[in-house]
Amino acid sequence: MGILRKLKKRLGIGGVNNERHLQPALRFHPIHGENIRISADGSMARRVESFCKGVVFSNRPVRINEKVYFRVAEISTSWSGVVRLGVTSTNPSTLAGALPKYACPDLTNKPGYWAKALPERYVESTSLFCYHINNNGDLILNVNGNDKGVFLAGIDVRNPLWVIMDVYGNSTAVQFIDPRASLNNARAGAAPPTTPTPQLRVRPRSEADLDLLTSMNSLNINLSARNSAAQRSSIIDHPTTFVPARYNNIAQLQPLTFHPRCRGRNIRVNADGRTARRLENEFCNGYLFTPRPLYQGESIVIQVLATETMYVGGIGFGLTSVDPSFFDPSLLPDDSDQLLDRPEYWVLSKDVAQAPHVGDELRFTLWETGEVSLSKNGEESRVFMHVDVTLPLWAFFDLYGNTQIVTLLGSSRTRAVSSVHSPLHIQLSTPCQVTGLPSNPPQQPEPSGLLQINPARPSSSNIQQLRNASYLSQQQPLNLSSTNSSYIETVASIAAAGASSLNASNECTVCYERMIDCVLYSCGHMCLCYVCAVQLYRAPNNMCPICRAPIRDVIRAYRS
């Protein structure tokens, strides 16, 4: 019964003892734009003329984390643009006779209004939209059961918030959907109610309505969620409970814990430091870091202990050069994509396991070639990203969406295999301002395996640092006629990442016409011809296509 009460509370259908928590179904406010007509039950707002003057509001404020469901019921092809969506802290009752033509920018330029246009590609008659506002002031959007992330940010949640929409352009009618009506019908064995109800009765009248009900089922608002909720509850109430590992030999794994201090604000870690859970009513900011950098050839294995089917999306995995011990956890964003905009080195792959299930074992491996692979439940591993292995890299997870509880089973070292199959000779020109294409110098007679950097003054510390590089120690001895301290990192980067790229494919990954003949500084990747690299270097968003590190210079390279 406790599980059923928890499910009822989440869906807002508590019994008589919980009536104070029950909110009436959302309807449209009687204050609206001049061209709007509201349906008899108040659930649909239709624009009858022109393409503007279609501002509408909800008839009551929405609570924090309350899910608002709606659809664009009618679509035209006579105009451009679609519905504007947002919230306002201004009571619509005070706006009688004062509504402008447009919500954006007429209202959004005023304090207390947050709204913007929905992406047109999402707006279809069969699309079901769902959104809510969290405690951080972010409006999270979901379309047909697929999480689209933060739609609006910076909302002031200290005051009551009403829904605001602008039935604009090709969107001619919008409709609030009450998911509790569908749930009540399911509880009654799908029999239609015999008495009128103030809630919206979602009955399939057309093929579009059937598609809409399918979308609602994908959001898990039917009774089938009860069985999965029962399984989740037993694990959430007892976080230390674990599912026996089936695909990895625990005895062969070295103990490893999560970082003791740096983690997302919605994460709680057990006393053993290995099992972590995300707070039940949150779906983001679930970061976990390893306490040390990963070794090349090292694998870390985690197991999923619980999932939350009310959310979509799954666990994310990434690597960073930032030492978590010296990083402020309050800087971790709700949307992990924002980490890629930070000045440090961050590489991330979202939903890498594609909505894992309870008991799934995920093995992440960092190879010496810079490849990062994932093996799920002992299956063949697949490479899902490349990183710069010349940097110390800490691994991190983002318990996002449906991934609720995980445990860190441990780590293991795997003998890495170099991807370099043939000798390589690279000559690097001195760093300079990229202004044009220099003429090709004559081929050099040095033997293969020689790496020469010109020009600079010798530095014994840099020479020693270069000799200690793990990759170069396996190659032929280096003849360093001169070195440049600013470009020592480039040498190791070329050896670890650039060589495999050069041998694997000789064509530029942008134009596919010219040969790869340059190195991107400072990440060291070789994936572009010099012409394309210069154009990318001069672009405003000049990042490496492989690792997204900023391109600080383009260095011409020559093969022999």
PyMOL commands that set and color helices and strands:
alter all, ss='L'
color gray80, all
select helices_A, chain A and resi 2-11+16-21+92-95+120-122+179-187+207-218+225-237+250-252+324-326+329-331+336-341+460-467+472-474+485-504+530-538
alter helices_A, ss='H'
color red, helices_A
select strands_A, chain A and resi 36-38+44-47+55-62+68-75+84-88+113-117+129-133+139-143+146-152+161-166+171-177+267-269+275-278+287-289+298-307+316-320+346-349+361-366+371-376+382-386+394-398+403-413+426-428+451-453+518-521+553-556
alter strands_A, ss='S'
color yellow, strands_A
deselect
rebuild
show_as cartoon
